[in-house]
């Protein structure tokens, strides 16, 4: 089959690799009908995530049609259309039983190695380094789905791939980010970063009852999408960011802040920033996180869905002084699949609004570059392996 494979920083290739096979009785194989390039994939593309090996198949936002089912899998049958969550979860360990699916104790075969840096193992992830299990990703013609009697959700008749594909990751991720804010009626939520997760966080915050959402970015297309959702938008490249936030909140600050940027955020281009990125070769750039800490009102909540890999210098003094609460985590996708699918069915949200580019697998390498460089109005790339 054809697949998009990682061969180093900035080097993604469309290659022929072996077809996946059933390896366990709970497995399923799907023919991929739609997949997407995630902002987290750009961390791999940029060389930020250790544990990648040349030839690894990329991708963790995937859906398709079941073409084979293991003997112990009674949930799926050949012909089912399914969306596959990016978290691989057994459904039986104590964390899965509590709905904390991204903390699964069993699905990461390399968990012991991962625990050397995280303290304990967490769930395996598709296409996201050998630290998270070395599983082949879904930017391919076919995908093996472990624990397929737990993860995938069947797609109801009448819903298109475009409407449901993002249930695999970014819609539940944006939803959980907003849920972590404990939004109360009349509150104001600030969202740093209007990329795909930020867009869903904005819409989720409104669906949860936020009175106002203020969104921060500098990319015109992203800011336009945020405005279309009802958010008030700040271009962080213009003026004093913290002063503008105070002005827009009558000097009180937002009740909660969602930091949807993560390790690749950029500050003001100061000399310190340049030294960190060139001389010190620091991968983590927590400028958005530190701005979020400054922006949040005393007693407020910081919600952090953005990805970080290693040590991150933060403004801990300000965080403690203001009695802030920090809520984080890889998304427990399986917890949200059914309720968010219902919202799509009921017409409360149509996730397809995000799609700006549609390609075949062979165009994947160039699309990675376009997405990373934010060119051609690129916000979200969907890949249709079948053409």
KAZI-V346735 format. One record per helix or strand of 2 or more residues. SS is the DSSP state (2 for helix, 1 for strand). FROM is the first residue (numbers start at 1). TO is the last residue. If there is no record, write none. Layout:
BEGIN
ss;from;to
SS;FROM;TO
SS;FROM;TO
END
This chain:
BEGIN
ss;from;to
1;2;6
1;12;16
1;28;37
2;39;45
1;56;57
1;61;69
1;81;84
1;87;88
2;94;97
2;101;103
2;111;118
1;124;126
2;130;132
1;142;145
1;153;154
2;161;168
2;170;179
1;188;192
2;196;207
1;212;217
2;220;228
1;232;235
2;241;248
1;254;259
2;271;278
2;287;295
1;296;304
2;316;321
1;325;328
2;333;345
2;351;354
1;357;359
2;361;372
1;381;383
END
